[in-house]
Amino acid sequence: MTLLRTSLLSGMLLALSSLTACSGGGDSDNGSGADQVAWVQGEFTPYKQLANQCMASNPSYALNEKLWLRSWSNDTYLWYDEIDDVDPAPFSVLEYFAQLKTEELSPSGNPKDRFHFSMPTSEWEALNQSGVSVGYGFKIHIQQGANVERKVTITFTEPNSPADTANIGRGAVITTIDGVSVKDANDSASIAILNNGLFPSTLGQQTQFTLLDFGASTPRDVTLTAQSIVSTPVANSQVLNTASGNVGYLLFNSHIATAERGLFDAITALKNQNINDLVLDLRYNGGGLLAMAGQLGYMIAGPLATDNRTFERSSFNDKYPNTNPVTGETLRPTPFYDETLGFNSSLLDAGQTLPTLALSRLFVLTTDATCSASEALINGLKGIDIEVIQLGSTTCGKPYGFYPTPNCGETYFSVQFRGENDKGFGDYSDGFVPSLSPTLESELQGCQLADDYSHALGDPNERLLSAALYYRDNNACPAVTTSVAKMPSKPQFIDKGFMLEDLRMQSQLFNNRILTEPGAK
C-alpha cells in the first residue's frame, strides 16, 4: 500500500495498493448485499464490504460507490468528526467525494484541508511508477488573484518533450491559449479553454500557445501536441567549484518511484567529488513517497547523525491511537532508511547500501510549491539537529499524508495522518518560513527571496542559488533579498503533470479549476 508523504511499513516494498480498483468489467456483486444499501444518517457500513461495487458494471451501484467513500472517510480521515454527513443522493460520485472533508479553518485562517483530490487510477499508476503523465513537458507558475493581473510563466521544461523541442525555456510567459487571452479571460467559457489547453487530458490534443520568450520583445505562436511525458525527478546534479571548497547542487523535482535511482547515482557522484556543502533545490518538489524522503535524509546526514533516530512519526485519527487504520499494523516510526527499497525494481533493486554525504548542514531552495514529503525532509533533518538554511519563499504547509486508495477506476487522496519529527514537532501547516531572526519552530534561518525566472536552474547567478553561495561565505543574506508574502489560501503554483503527483502530490489540483475567474474563491 503506497503511503504518500509515504512510508514503507514492516519493510514492505511499495505497491500501488492491495485493494483492487474496479475498472468497470466483470461481476461487481461480491455477495455483500450491494442491492440493499441505503444512506442512513450516522450509520456506516464497513467500507471493505462496499469496495469494488462499481456503477460502470452496474448502474444501480452509484450509491454503493458513494457509500464506500463515506464509510472509508469516516474510518480513516484525520478529521472524520468534522465531515457533515449529508445525503449523497444529489451528488455524482466525485461531487460527493468533494463533500467528504472538513470545512474548518486553520488558526491562521486558511482552509484546514487543502489537499483533498482524486485522479483516474490509470493516470496515478503511470505517474507514480514511471513518472508518466499526459502533457507538453513544462511546469508553470500561475499568478492570479484580487488586484493581481493573471500571468502564466514557464518554470521548467522536461528534456526531449514537446515544449523542449519547441525551444520553450524558463521565464517564457504564455499570453494566449487557443486564441484566448490569459490576462483578460473573465468568463467560465474562456477560463475552461485556458485550463483545457494548459492541462490536456488526452494524447494527441493540439493547443496553440502565444508566448513571449524571456528577454524577447516579440511574441511567437507555437502549437504543441500532448504526449506521454516522462518526468525527470532528479533533473540536475553538479559540483560548483568555489574558493572555499566544492559545493554540490541537486535539483530534485518529485519523490516518485523513478527518483530512487536518480538520487542514488547523484549522491554517489557528489560524494566521490568530495563536496563540502549541498544546495538542494526543492522549489518545484510537491512531495511524494515519505520513505524516499527518509532515504534522502540518511544520504545527507549519514549514519552517525541518524543512528537510532526517527525520521517521522505518524499519528492517525483518534479511533486509531496505536494502529494504522489502513494496514492494520501497530504504529511505528518511519526511520532514516539506509538501504534502497526498490520502488521501481527495474531501475534499482532493494537492499543496496545508500551512499552518504555526512553533512551537518543543508542549504535548501524553496517556493510555495515545495510541499509534503519535501517539507517532511526539512522537518526530519531539523529533528536530528542538522542545520537547514532556507533560501526562497514560504513552503506550502502540508504536515499531512495519505494512502492513495483506488476504487472503481478512481484513486482517492484524503488526509489520513499527521507527521512529527524526532523531537515531536510537526506544526507547520502554514509552511516553513525563511527568516533572518527565527523565533518559531516553523521559521528557518535564511533569506526570503522571489523565484528567479531569468536564469537557468543550477546557474550560480540564479537568485536563490546565488544567495545560498553568498550565505555560505558570509553567514548573511545578499543585498538583493526581497520580502516574499506567505502562500495564499489557494496555491498559485500548479503542475498537473506532477500531480498528477501530491503524491502528499501535487498535492496541487487542490481545486477543480486551475485558472479561475476574477473574484472566484
C-alpha positions as CSV (number, residue, x, y, z in Angstrom):
1,M,0.0,0.0,0.0
2,T,1.5,3.3,-1.0
3,L,1.8,5.8,1.8
4,L,2.0,9.3,0.4
5,R,4.2,11.5,2.2
6,T,4.7,7.9,2.4
7,S,6.4,5.2,4.4
8,L,7.0,1.6,4.0
9,L,5.7,-0.3,6.9
10,S,7.3,-3.6,8.0
11,G,9.9,-3.2,5.3
12,M,7.2,-3.9,2.8
13,L,8.0,-2.8,-0.8
14,L,5.7,-0.2,-2.1
15,A,2.9,-1.4,-4.3
16,L,0.1,0.8,-5.5
17,S,-2.4,-0.9,-3.3
18,S,-3.5,-4.3,-2.1
19,L,-7.0,-3.1,-2.9
20,T,-8.2,-3.9,-6.4
21,A,-9.7,-1.0,-8.3
22,C,-12.8,-1.7,-10.3
23,S,-12.4,-0.7,-13.9
24,G,-16.0,-1.4,-15.0
25,G,-15.6,-5.0,-16.1
26,G,-16.6,-8.3,-14.5
27,D,-19.0,-9.1,-11.8
28,S,-19.0,-6.5,-9.1
29,D,-21.6,-8.2,-6.8
30,N,-19.5,-9.8,-4.1
31,G,-22.4,-11.1,-2.1
32,S,-22.3,-8.3,0.4
33,G,-25.9,-7.2,-0.2
34,A,-25.0,-4.4,-2.5
35,D,-28.5,-4.0,-3.9
36,Q,-29.9,-3.3,-0.4
37,V,-27.6,-0.4,0.7
38,A,-29.1,2.9,1.8
39,W,-27.9,6.1,3.3
40,V,-28.9,6.4,7.0
41,Q,-27.5,9.4,8.7
42,G,-25.0,8.4,11.4
43,E,-24.9,4.7,10.3
44,F,-21.8,3.4,8.4
45,T,-21.4,0.1,6.7
46,P,-17.8,-1.1,6.9
47,Y,-16.1,0.3,3.7
48,K,-14.5,-3.0,2.9
49,Q,-18.0,-4.5,2.4
50,L,-18.7,-1.8,-0.2
51,A,-15.4,-1.9,-2.2
52,N,-15.4,-2.6,-5.9
53,Q,-19.1,-2.3,-6.4
54,C,-19.0,-0.1,-9.4
55,M,-21.7,1.7,-11.3
56,A,-19.6,1.2,-14.5
57,S,-20.6,-2.5,-14.4
58,N,-24.0,-2.0,-12.8
59,P,-25.6,1.5,-12.9
60,S,-27.5,0.7,-9.7
61,Y,-24.2,0.7,-7.8
62,A,-23.8,4.5,-7.9
63,L,-24.9,4.7,-4.3
64,N,-22.6,1.9,-3.4
65,E,-19.6,3.9,-4.7
66,K,-20.6,6.9,-2.7
67,L,-21.3,5.0,0.5
68,W,-17.9,3.3,0.1
69,L,-16.3,6.8,0.1
70,R,-18.4,7.9,3.0
71,S,-17.5,4.9,5.2
72,W,-13.8,5.0,4.1
73,S,-13.7,8.6,5.1
74,N,-15.5,8.1,8.4
75,D,-13.0,5.4,9.3
76,T,-9.7,6.8,8.1
77,Y,-9.9,10.6,7.5
78,L,-7.9,12.5,10.0
79,W,-10.7,14.9,10.8
80,Y,-13.6,12.4,10.3
81,D,-15.7,14.1,13.0
82,E,-15.7,17.4,11.1
83,I,-17.4,15.9,8.0
84,D,-21.0,16.8,7.6
85,D,-23.0,13.6,7.0
86,V,-25.1,14.8,4.1
87,D,-27.4,12.7,1.8
88,P,-25.3,11.6,-1.2
89,A,-28.3,11.3,-3.5
90,P,-28.0,14.8,-5.2
91,F,-24.3,14.3,-6.0
92,S,-22.2,12.4,-8.5
93,V,-19.5,10.2,-7.1
94,L,-16.8,12.8,-7.4
95,E,-19.0,15.6,-6.3
96,Y,-19.8,13.6,-3.2
97,F,-16.2,13.0,-2.5
98,A,-15.6,16.7,-2.6
99,Q,-18.0,17.0,0.4
100,L,-16.2,14.4,2.5
101,K,-13.7,16.8,4.1
102,T,-13.5,19.3,6.9
103,E,-14.6,22.9,6.1
104,E,-12.9,24.2,9.3
105,L,-10.1,26.8,9.1
106,S,-6.6,26.7,10.5
107,P,-5.6,29.1,13.3
108,S,-4.2,31.4,10.5
109,G,-7.5,31.5,8.7
110,N,-6.5,29.2,5.8
111,P,-8.6,26.2,4.9
112,K,-7.6,23.3,7.2
113,D,-7.7,20.7,4.4
114,R,-6.3,22.0,1.1
115,F,-5.2,18.6,-0.1
116,H,-8.3,16.6,-1.0
117,F,-8.4,15.3,-4.5
118,S,-8.7,12.2,-6.8
119,M,-7.5,11.1,-10.2
120,P,-8.1,8.1,-12.5
121,T,-6.2,5.1,-11.2
122,S,-4.6,4.5,-14.6
123,E,-3.0,8.0,-14.5
124,W,-1.9,7.6,-10.9
125,E,-0.2,4.2,-11.7
126,A,1.6,5.6,-14.7
127,L,2.7,8.7,-12.9
128,N,3.9,7.0,-9.6
129,Q,5.7,4.1,-11.1
130,S,7.1,5.6,-14.3
131,G,6.8,9.3,-14.0
132,V,4.5,9.3,-17.0
133,S,1.7,11.9,-17.5
134,V,-0.1,13.5,-20.4
135,G,1.1,16.9,-21.2
136,Y,3.6,19.1,-23.1
137,G,6.5,18.8,-20.8
138,F,6.5,22.2,-19.0
139,K,5.9,23.3,-15.4
140,I,4.2,26.6,-14.9
141,H,3.7,29.3,-12.2
142,I,0.3,30.9,-12.2
143,Q,-0.1,34.4,-10.8
144,Q,-3.7,35.4,-10.2
145,G,-5.9,36.9,-7.5
146,A,-7.7,40.0,-6.4
147,N,-6.0,43.1,-7.9
148,V,-3.3,40.8,-9.5
149,E,-3.0,40.6,-13.2
150,R,-3.2,36.9,-14.3
151,K,0.1,35.6,-15.6
152,V,1.4,32.2,-16.6
153,T,5.2,31.7,-16.6
154,I,7.2,28.6,-17.6
155,T,9.4,27.5,-14.8
156,F,10.8,24.2,-16.0
157,T,10.9,22.2,-19.3
158,E,11.3,18.4,-19.4
159,P,14.2,17.3,-21.7
160,N,13.1,15.9,-25.0
161,S,9.4,17.0,-24.5
162,P,7.3,18.9,-27.0
163,A,8.0,22.1,-25.1
164,D,11.7,21.4,-25.2
165,T,11.6,20.7,-28.9
166,A,9.8,24.0,-29.4
167,N,12.6,25.8,-27.5
168,I,10.3,26.9,-24.8
169,G,12.5,27.9,-21.9
170,R,12.3,29.0,-18.3
171,G,10.9,32.5,-18.0
172,A,8.7,32.4,-21.1
173,V,5.3,33.9,-20.5
174,I,2.2,32.4,-22.1
175,T,0.0,35.2,-23.3
176,T,-2.8,33.4,-25.2
177,I,-4.1,29.8,-25.4
178,D,-6.1,28.8,-28.4
179,G,-6.8,32.5,-29.1
180,V,-8.0,33.3,-25.5
181,S,-6.0,36.0,-23.6
182,V,-4.6,34.6,-20.4
183,K,-4.7,38.1,-18.9
184,D,-8.1,39.2,-20.0
185,A,-10.2,36.0,-19.8
186,N,-13.1,36.7,-17.4
187,D,-15.9,34.2,-18.0
188,S,-16.2,30.5,-17.4
189,A,-16.1,29.5,-21.1
190,S,-12.8,31.3,-21.6
191,I,-11.3,30.0,-18.4
192,A,-12.3,26.5,-19.5
193,I,-10.4,26.9,-22.7
194,L,-7.3,28.1,-20.8
195,N,-7.4,25.2,-18.4
196,N,-8.0,22.7,-21.2
197,G,-5.0,24.0,-23.0
198,L,-2.7,24.1,-20.1
199,F,-3.7,20.7,-18.7
200,P,-4.5,18.3,-21.6
201,S,-6.1,15.0,-20.7
202,T,-5.9,13.1,-23.9
203,L,-2.9,12.1,-26.1
204,G,-2.7,14.0,-29.3
205,Q,-4.6,17.1,-28.2
206,Q,-3.2,20.1,-30.0
207,T,-3.1,23.5,-28.4
208,Q,-1.8,26.8,-29.8
209,F,0.1,29.0,-27.4
210,T,1.3,32.5,-28.0
211,L,4.3,33.2,-25.7
212,L,6.8,35.8,-25.1
213,D,10.2,34.2,-24.5
214,F,12.3,35.7,-21.7
215,G,14.2,38.7,-23.0
216,A,12.2,38.8,-26.3
217,S,10.3,41.8,-27.5
218,T,8.1,40.0,-30.0
219,P,5.7,37.1,-29.1
220,R,5.6,33.9,-31.1
221,D,3.0,31.2,-31.8
222,V,3.7,27.6,-31.0
223,T,1.4,24.6,-31.5
224,L,2.1,21.7,-29.1
225,T,0.7,18.2,-29.2
226,A,0.1,16.4,-25.9
227,Q,2.2,13.3,-25.4
228,S,3.1,10.9,-22.6
229,I,5.7,12.9,-20.7
230,V,8.2,11.0,-18.7
231,S,9.2,13.1,-15.7
232,T,12.9,13.5,-14.7
233,P,12.6,13.8,-10.9
234,V,16.4,14.2,-10.4
235,A,16.9,16.8,-13.1
236,N,20.3,18.4,-12.5
237,S,23.3,17.4,-10.3
238,Q,26.6,19.2,-10.5
239,V,29.6,20.4,-8.5
240,L,30.3,24.1,-8.2
241,N,34.0,24.8,-7.5
242,T,34.4,27.8,-5.1
243,A,37.3,29.3,-3.3
244,S,36.1,27.7,-0.1
245,G,35.6,24.2,-1.4
246,N,33.3,22.2,-3.6
247,V,29.6,22.7,-3.4
248,G,27.1,20.2,-4.6
249,Y,23.9,21.4,-6.4
250,L,21.0,18.9,-6.8
251,L,17.6,19.8,-8.4
252,F,15.1,17.3,-7.1
253,N,11.5,17.7,-8.5
254,S,9.5,14.8,-7.2
255,H,9.6,11.9,-4.7
256,I,8.2,9.4,-7.2
257,A,9.4,5.8,-7.7
258,T,11.8,6.5,-10.5
259,A,13.7,9.1,-8.4
260,E,15.3,6.4,-6.2
261,R,17.8,5.5,-9.0
262,G,18.5,9.2,-9.8
263,L,19.1,10.1,-6.1
264,F,21.4,7.1,-5.6
265,D,23.5,8.0,-8.6
266,A,23.6,11.7,-7.9
267,I,24.6,11.4,-4.2
268,T,27.2,8.8,-5.2
269,A,28.7,11.2,-7.7
270,L,28.6,14.1,-5.3
271,K,30.3,12.0,-2.6
272,N,33.0,11.0,-5.0
273,Q,33.8,14.7,-5.7
274,N,34.3,15.5,-2.0
275,I,31.7,18.3,-1.7
276,N,31.8,20.4,1.5
277,D,28.1,21.6,1.3
278,L,25.0,20.7,-0.6
279,V,22.4,23.0,-2.1
280,L,19.2,21.0,-2.5
281,D,16.7,22.7,-4.9
282,L,13.2,21.7,-3.9
283,R,11.4,24.7,-5.3
284,Y,9.1,22.7,-7.5
285,N,9.0,19.4,-5.5
286,G,5.4,18.9,-4.4
287,G,6.1,15.7,-2.5
288,G,5.7,12.0,-2.9
289,L,7.0,8.9,-1.1
290,L,7.8,9.6,2.5
291,A,10.2,6.6,2.7
292,M,12.2,8.2,-0.1
293,A,12.5,11.4,1.9
294,G,13.7,9.2,4.7
295,Q,16.3,7.8,2.4
296,L,17.5,11.2,1.2
297,G,17.7,12.4,4.8
298,Y,20.0,9.5,5.6
299,M,22.1,10.2,2.5
300,I,22.5,13.8,3.5
301,A,23.1,13.3,7.3
302,G,24.9,10.0,7.3
303,P,24.9,7.1,9.8
304,L,26.2,8.8,12.9
305,A,23.6,11.6,12.9
306,T,20.7,9.2,12.1
307,D,21.6,6.2,14.3
308,N,18.5,5.2,16.4
309,R,16.8,8.4,15.4
310,T,13.3,8.8,13.9
311,F,12.6,10.4,10.6
312,E,8.9,10.8,11.1
313,R,6.2,9.6,13.5
314,S,2.7,9.3,12.0
315,S,-0.5,9.8,14.0
316,F,-3.9,8.9,12.7
317,N,-7.4,9.9,13.9
318,D,-8.5,9.3,17.5
319,K,-10.1,6.0,16.6
320,Y,-6.6,4.6,16.0
321,P,-4.2,5.8,18.6
322,N,-1.9,2.8,18.2
323,T,-2.9,1.1,15.0
324,N,-2.6,2.1,11.3
325,P,-6.3,2.1,10.1
326,V,-5.3,1.2,6.5
327,T,-2.8,-1.6,7.1
328,G,-4.0,-2.8,10.5
329,E,-0.4,-2.8,11.8
330,T,0.9,-1.4,15.0
331,L,2.1,2.1,14.5
332,R,5.8,2.6,14.4
333,P,8.0,5.4,13.2
334,T,9.4,5.9,9.7
335,P,13.2,5.6,10.0
336,F,16.0,7.2,8.1
337,Y,16.4,4.3,5.6
338,D,20.0,3.3,5.0
339,E,19.2,0.9,2.1
340,T,17.5,1.0,-1.3
341,L,13.9,0.0,-1.1
342,G,13.3,-1.0,-4.8
343,F,10.4,1.4,-5.5
344,N,11.0,0.6,-9.2
345,S,13.0,-2.6,-9.2
346,S,13.7,-2.4,-12.9
347,L,15.8,0.6,-12.1
348,L,17.3,-0.3,-8.7
349,D,16.9,-3.4,-6.6
350,A,16.2,-3.3,-2.9
351,G,18.8,-3.9,-0.2
352,Q,21.8,-1.9,-1.5
353,T,23.6,0.3,1.0
354,L,22.9,4.0,0.3
355,P,25.8,6.5,-0.2
356,T,26.1,9.2,2.4
357,L,27.5,12.8,2.5
358,A,27.5,13.1,6.3
359,L,26.8,16.8,6.2
360,S,26.0,18.8,9.3
361,R,24.0,21.5,7.4
362,L,21.9,21.8,4.2
363,F,21.0,24.7,2.1
364,V,17.5,24.2,0.7
365,L,15.8,26.3,-2.1
366,T,12.0,26.6,-1.7
367,T,8.9,28.2,-3.1
368,D,5.2,27.8,-2.2
369,A,5.3,24.7,-4.4
370,T,7.7,22.9,-2.0
371,C,5.3,20.6,-0.3
372,S,4.6,17.4,1.6
373,A,7.4,15.0,1.6
374,S,9.8,17.8,0.8
375,E,8.7,19.6,3.9
376,A,9.0,16.3,5.8
377,L,12.6,16.1,4.7
378,I,13.3,19.5,6.1
379,N,11.5,18.7,9.3
380,G,13.1,15.3,9.7
381,L,16.6,16.8,9.4
382,K,15.7,19.6,11.8
383,G,14.7,16.8,14.3
384,I,18.2,15.4,14.4
385,D,19.9,18.8,14.6
386,I,21.0,19.1,11.0
387,E,21.2,22.9,10.3
388,V,18.7,23.7,7.5
389,I,19.2,27.1,5.8
390,Q,16.3,28.1,3.7
391,L,16.5,30.4,0.6
392,G,13.4,31.4,-1.2
393,S,9.8,31.7,-0.1
394,T,7.4,30.0,2.4
395,T,6.7,26.4,1.7
396,C,3.1,25.1,1.1
397,G,2.4,23.8,4.6
398,K,1.5,20.1,4.5
399,P,2.5,18.1,7.5
400,Y,-0.1,15.6,6.4
401,G,-0.2,12.4,4.3
402,F,-2.4,9.7,2.9
403,Y,-2.6,6.3,1.3
404,P,-3.7,6.6,-2.3
405,T,-6.8,4.3,-2.3
406,P,-8.4,3.0,-5.5
407,N,-12.0,2.1,-6.0
408,C,-13.8,1.6,-9.3
409,G,-11.1,3.1,-11.5
410,E,-10.5,6.3,-9.4
411,T,-7.8,6.7,-6.8
412,Y,-8.6,8.9,-3.9
413,F,-6.3,11.1,-1.8
414,S,-7.8,12.1,1.6
415,V,-5.7,13.3,4.6
416,Q,-5.2,10.3,7.0
417,F,-2.2,11.1,9.1
418,R,-0.1,13.8,10.5
419,G,3.7,13.6,10.8
420,E,6.2,14.8,13.5
421,N,10.0,14.7,13.6
422,D,12.2,13.0,16.2
423,K,11.7,16.0,18.6
424,G,7.9,15.8,18.3
425,F,7.5,18.9,16.0
426,G,5.0,18.8,13.1
427,D,3.1,22.1,13.4
428,Y,4.0,23.7,10.1
429,S,0.6,23.9,8.4
430,D,1.4,27.4,7.2
431,G,4.7,26.3,5.8
432,F,8.4,26.7,6.7
433,V,9.4,30.4,6.6
434,P,12.9,31.7,5.9
435,S,13.8,34.3,8.4
436,L,16.9,36.4,9.4
437,S,15.8,36.1,13.1
438,P,13.7,32.9,13.5
439,T,11.7,32.6,16.7
440,L,9.2,29.9,15.8
441,E,9.9,26.2,15.1
442,S,8.4,26.7,11.6
443,E,10.9,29.5,10.9
444,L,14.3,28.6,9.5
445,Q,17.4,30.7,9.3
446,G,17.6,32.0,5.8
447,C,16.6,34.6,3.3
448,Q,13.3,35.4,1.8
449,L,13.7,35.6,-2.0
450,A,11.4,35.6,-5.0
451,D,12.0,32.9,-7.6
452,D,14.2,34.0,-10.5
453,Y,13.0,33.1,-14.0
454,S,15.7,35.0,-15.7
455,H,18.4,32.3,-15.2
456,A,18.6,28.6,-15.7
457,L,18.2,26.4,-12.7
458,G,21.7,25.5,-11.5
459,D,23.2,28.7,-12.8
460,P,25.4,30.2,-10.0
461,N,23.9,33.6,-10.9
462,E,20.3,32.4,-10.4
463,R,18.9,34.4,-7.4
464,L,18.2,31.5,-5.0
465,L,21.4,29.5,-5.7
466,S,23.5,32.7,-5.7
467,A,22.0,33.6,-2.3
468,A,22.9,30.1,-0.9
469,L,26.5,30.5,-2.1
470,Y,26.7,34.0,-0.6
471,Y,25.2,32.9,2.7
472,R,27.7,30.1,2.8
473,D,30.6,32.5,2.7
474,N,29.2,35.4,4.7
475,N,26.6,33.9,7.0
476,A,24.2,36.6,5.8
477,C,21.7,37.3,3.1
478,P,22.7,39.2,-0.1
479,A,21.5,42.7,-0.6
480,V,19.0,41.5,-3.3
481,T,16.9,39.9,-0.6
482,T,13.2,40.8,-1.1
483,S,10.2,40.3,1.1
484,V,8.0,37.4,-0.1
485,A,4.4,37.0,1.1
486,K,3.2,33.8,2.6
487,M,1.4,31.3,0.4
488,P,-2.2,32.4,-0.3
489,S,-5.1,30.2,0.7
490,K,-5.2,28.6,-2.7
491,P,-1.9,27.7,-4.2
492,Q,-0.8,29.7,-7.3
493,F,1.8,27.2,-8.5
494,I,0.1,24.4,-10.4
495,D,1.7,21.5,-12.1
496,K,-0.8,18.9,-13.2
497,G,2.0,16.7,-14.5
498,F,3.5,16.4,-11.0
499,M,0.1,15.9,-9.6
500,L,-1.0,14.2,-11.2
501,E,1.9,13.5,-8.4
502,D,0.5,15.2,-4.5
503,L,1.7,12.5,-4.1
504,R,1.4,14.2,-0.5
505,M,1.2,15.1,-4.5
506,Q,0.9,17.9,-6.1
507,S,-0.6,17.7,-4.0
508,Q,-1.8,20.5,-6.4
509,L,-5.1,20.3,-8.1
510,F,-6.5,21.5,-4.8
511,N,-9.5,22.9,-6.6
512,N,-11.0,21.7,-9.8
513,R,-10.5,24.9,-11.7
514,I,-6.8,25.8,-12.1
515,L,-7.2,29.2,-13.6
516,T,-10.2,31.0,-12.0
517,E,-12.5,33.8,-12.9
518,P,-11.8,37.1,-11.2
519,G,-13.3,37.1,-7.7
520,A,-13.7,33.3,-7.7
521,K,-13.0,31.5,-4.4
